[in-house]
């Protein structure tokens, strides 16, 4: 496998998988600790009408209008969930489920109505992503990595993913202690006078941004897997906050990269003709990671008991 | 020289509702400085009163003043010890982590925990006899030890008023003694504690004043004046089996 082929065909999807996995793993840990894993799922779906709207208004499948629309939809969804909870006196899970399905359905409706579907924002791409289609034809060799013109022609999804990854990492690092308290005991955060509502909304917006940035490349189903699986696996392996959150990011990135490699490049390098859907392999690895963590924990408990 | 201090808590016309069910109805009460117990049967709105005062649940009507000021101005000045059942004990945090959370507002939000905060948290844990267990994950502590961790967190917050929801519920003798000692220390320092208390036989041992509550105020005031057989019977709406006016025993059946 030559360097140029790797740069052109494998580097962009690998980077996309790495960034999506890391970001989702980081934010997913916070969601799992808040016992709100479903919120990641919900927001990943609830942003669809915003994405369609952004697309319909600008006619562009560009990152910024779609991200703007998605964040707007996420804010509305968060507000609607709060409203339904209070007005209908439903528990959080039921209110979340009711709101996100309505939003997702509205998004699908809009997708048909706006004609976006006939371009290339179709249901398959929404659900399964298109990791393999991220290519970098401008790469001519390792030197391209230092060539600004060539770097400028990297798939634009990578820029969006990198921006959201950076924003998430910085926000989580800067709000580390309040976020920890918010995950553990939101009531006490409010009693202390911390801006609990603002932090909660900020976290929801980051999750929505991550979902949008990641969904184009890896698809909404994999976004959910990456939000939940690394965090859930770590949840079984550590009882410290920092390893849980940072470990979630590392495991998410590692699973995504390994899944991509196992799906195509690795079998190809070994001379096999097998080529699998990368999103599918990454999702499967996520599930396996949770199962492995459960087995390890069980083994440790049995050893401790016996 | 003593300045005339505002009452730790003052509520007027407080009404709290869950849907159509009134949890509290027109509660008007001024707490005196010192140690106060809130006593009443299940569903009397004891926890709701504390949670509404802290802004954790909305009040339908009424005004609340904490330490003489509107509640919003007093966030952070009031400590809180939640009911043990409300806590996620699987959370990846050590006893020290939980106690250090008391300083979340006064320290910067990122980076390592400042040394002064770490030492304050360790001192609070030591005061409740938990110095050796500071690094243990909270789920691996006994029920009484868990309660003491939260007591230490309330201490570390250095608050002038601490609200406690059933601090003595289902704890061992060592924890009960630790909580009683902490209450005495807080009172000696001129701080106030308002605690939901479920055990009628120990109310007089630990507290100076009482609020008897059953959705409305039944009686309130210093222990000897308010904690009488008549008032307790009225609050519980049931049969009073034995009430030792001279001794400290009150046994009740919550009959219909």
Interface residues (C-beta under 8 A of the other chain):
Chain A: X33 X35 X89 X173 X174 X175 X176 X177 X178 X180 X181 X183 X184 X185 X187 X188 X189 X190 X191 X192 X193 X194 X235 X238 X239 X240 X241 X243 X244
Chain B: X18 X19 X54 X55 X56 X75 X76 X78 X79 X80 X82 X86 X87 X88 X91 X92 X93 X94 X97 X98 X101 X102 X104 X105 X107 X109 X110 X111 X113 X137 X139 X157
